[in-house]
Amino acid sequence: MSADCYAESIRRLLKSEGGYVNHPSDPGGPTNFGITLGDYRKYVKADASAADIRAMEIDEAKAIYRAKYWGAMRGDELPAGVDYCVFDYAVNSGTGRAPKVLQRVLGIPVTGRMDGATVTAARGREARALVQAICDERMRFLQALKTWPVFGKGWSRRVGEVRAAALAMADKAAGRAPIRQDAPATCAPGKGVVPVNDAARKGTAGGAIATGGAAAQQSAASGADWIAIALIVVSALAIAAAAWAFWRWRQKRQQEAPA
């Protein structure tokens, strides 16, 4: 339905993301063309390093965006303008959050899956209203992040540019003269996601392992058999794994919660 919007959407996205950055306050870490080290390891090379990110070619980044972001958000099926709006949100704040936001503004069950029901509901609504609602929610979410003081100025500009361009796309598709002037995209990097508290997460897991190790040493010193010592070590590792999983779950829940 809006496949023609992809060329303009990816052009603007790459302009917004810029080139290689590794800002200490950016939860994304080493990033090039907006592709983070974590995503590159997930989609391309499991043991990738920051050097691999820096050496990434723009065509490789485009291929990732086409398959893992635009395709995952079903951009070709969404209304013109809404496609770019959701696409840019997914890149900046995650493919887990963007579908839920769209479902919330549509007023349909929030599943987090960009399924047929979501696409159908979006196509049945006025595109301009959806664009406005998504961008309004996006600003509320970004302003609540701890990294807002660092990246807020750029994010605010970026969302404003996305809003203007998406509205212009919607007007063009509807055969209307654009009501708002389309703003040129400018560089505004920095992932708009809830930063995970790695210090607390690692501290909890590390504490469990350290406690288990100390208990195993004490048991060995007191003459306990190897089975008892092994059980202590396994229990400590299990607790550490549970702590790690809990922190991941908590961060994901905070990231995808309503603004």
Secondary structure, DSSP 4 states (H G I P E B T S, - for coil): --TTHHHHHHHHHHHHH-S-B--TT-TT-SEETTEEHHHHHHHT-TT--HHHHHH--HHHHHHHIIIIIITTTTGGGSPTTHHHHHHHHHHHH-TTHHHHHHHHHHTS---S---HHHHHHHHTS-HHHHHHHHHHHHHHHHHTSTTHHHHHHHHHHHHHHHHHHHHHHHHHHTTPPPSSPPPPP----S--SPPP-HHHHHHHHHHHHHHHHHHHHHHHHTT--HHHHHHHHHHHHHHHHHHHHHHHHHHHHHHHS--
